[in-house]
Amino acid sequence: MRAAILALLAEQSRHGYEIIGEIAERSRGLWRPSPGSIYPTLQLMADEGLVRSSEDSGKRLFELTEEGVAVAAQQDSPPWEQIAQDVDPNEVELRNASGALMSAMKQVTRVGSSQQKAKAITVLNEARRSLYGILGEIEEPPAPADT
């Protein structure tokens, strides 16, 4: 958390919720820190003299101190790059697809007719059965490499 905050504040001053949003966006949604992890970390970093805050339109704006800038400059790469690098690309696509499915389902729930909702139930139940079927499939072992 600390490394991510340092990297983001090295770019510009930010509000806590901006930090949360940037981490989520840069990690492609794989890391979504909560306010309960961001704000205590910011307070600890303030106590250590790495960040300071000021009021900006009723919100706390955080920025690095000179010491914070020096510590941030010592970092190799932001932690979200490592997170995104270590994840199977299909994991990201699966999350995106499930989010899009949830959005469509919510839309049907809000504005669909009773008949449309009944059809949606059938589609969702079939999708659930198909997904469990995928888990039951036996995967072929990878072919041995030619030596």
Order of alpha helices (4+ residues) and beta strands (2+ residues): alpha-beta-alpha-alpha-beta-beta-alpha-alpha-alpha-alpha
